[in-house]
Each structure stands twice: as structure tokens, then as C-alpha cells.
């Protein structure tokens, strides 16, 4: 992997593109930078889950799970599906799984 290098001969358009990409990356990382949201994404990486399932898996109250799901939904990372009274969530952004793989390798794999 090679990271971009900012040089004095870069055009304004190139620098603006890098800034736009940095803003998008920061917004994405902010969306997942909460342990509750991160755990929800980990559970959804294995498949669709109902809100009730997520409450049980996270040992958390419905209000807390719903609040985190709302944030993930507003960022376009998950999407809901209603079946009767139950609401099921699934991942909608493949970047989330890629990030989870990296986070797992860095923080969970060996310990």
C-alpha cells in the first residue's frame, strides 16, 4: 500500500480532491467510532439481525440500540427491513466489512 505524498507541485484540483476524500473518510470513521456502533456492525457482518436480536447480543436496552442504529442508518451503513412488528437490519456499505476486517486484525485477532 502506498500513501499519497503532498508535494509543492500538486495542482489545486489534486489538493481539493485529497481534502474531499479526507472529509469523506473522517465522516465514515466518526460513524463507526463508538463501541456500540462497532459491535452492531460486527454482528451485522454475519448477517441480518432484528433489533431484538441485537439487544440480546449486546446486552443493551432497546433505546440505546435504536439510537446507534439510527446513526448507522443516517450514514448509509445499514438499512432496515420491516417484517410484521419486527425490524431487521443489514449492512449496506461494503466498506464497513473491510474496516471491520482491519480492526479485527489490529485489535482482536491475537488477544
C-alpha positions in Angstrom: 0.0 0.0 0.0 1.4 3.4 -0.9 0.0 6.5 0.7 -0.2 9.7 -1.3 2.5 12.3 -0.8 1.6 16.0 -0.9 4.2 17.9 -2.9 4.7 21.5 -3.9 3.9 20.8 -7.5 0.4 19.4 -6.9 -2.5 21.3 -8.5 -5.2 23.0 -6.6 -7.6 20.4 -8.0 -5.5 17.5 -6.7 -5.2 19.0 -3.2 -9.0 19.7 -3.2 -9.7 16.1 -4.2 -7.5 14.9 -1.3 -9.3 17.2 1.1 -12.7 15.9 -0.1 -11.5 12.3 0.3 -10.2 13.2 3.8 -13.6 14.7 4.8 -15.4 11.6 3.5 -13.1 9.3 5.4 -13.4 11.3 8.6 -17.2 11.2 8.3 -17.1 7.4 7.8 -14.7 6.9 10.7 -16.8 9.1 13.0 -19.9 7.0 12.2 -18.2 3.8 13.4 -16.1 5.3 16.2 -18.4 4.2 19.0 -18.1 0.8 20.7 -21.9 0.2 20.4 -22.0 1.0 16.7 -18.8 -1.0 16.1 -20.3 -4.0 17.9 -23.6 -3.7 15.9 -21.6 -3.7 12.7 -19.6 -6.8 13.8 -22.9 -8.6 14.5 -24.4 -7.5 11.2 -21.3 -8.6 9.3 -22.5 -12.2 10.0 -26.0 -11.5 8.5 -29.2 -9.6 9.1 -30.4 -9.2 12.6 -33.6 -8.0 14.3 -33.4 -5.1 16.8 -34.5 -7.7 19.4 -31.6 -10.0 18.5 -29.1 -7.1 18.6 -30.5 -6.0 22.1 -29.8 -9.6 23.3 -26.4 -9.9 21.7 -25.3 -6.5 23.0 -26.9 -6.9 26.4 -28.3 -3.4 25.8 -31.6 -1.6 26.1 -33.8 -1.1 23.1 -33.4 2.7 23.3 -29.6 2.5 23.2 -29.6 0.0 20.3 -32.1 2.1 18.3 -30.1 5.2 18.8 -26.9 3.6 17.5 -28.8 2.0 14.6 -30.3 5.4 13.7 -26.8 6.9 13.4 -25.6 4.0 11.3 -28.7 4.3 9.1 -28.3 8.1 8.6 -24.7 7.4 7.5 -25.9 4.8 5.0 -24.1 1.9 6.6 -27.2 -0.2 7.5 -30.7 -0.5 6.2 -33.9 -1.6 7.9 -36.5 -4.1 6.7 -39.8 -4.5 8.4 -41.5 -7.9 8.8 -44.7 -7.6 10.8 -43.7 -5.8 14.0 -40.1 -6.8 13.8 -37.4 -4.6 12.2 -34.4 -6.3 10.7 -31.1 -4.5 9.9 -28.4 -5.4 7.4 -25.1 -3.9 6.3 -25.4 -1.8 3.1 -21.9 -0.4 2.8 -19.2 -3.0 1.8 -16.6 -0.6 3.2 -17.8 -1.4 6.7 -16.8 -5.1 6.3 -13.4 -4.1 5.0 -12.9 -1.8 8.0 -14.1 -4.5 10.4 -11.5 -6.9 8.9 -8.7 -4.4 9.6 -10.0 -3.6 13.1 -10.2 -7.3 13.9 -6.7 -7.9 12.6 -5.3 -5.0 14.6 -7.2 -5.3 17.9 -8.9 -8.7 18.2 -7.1 -11.4 16.3 -4.4 -12.3 18.8 -6.0 -11.4 22.1 
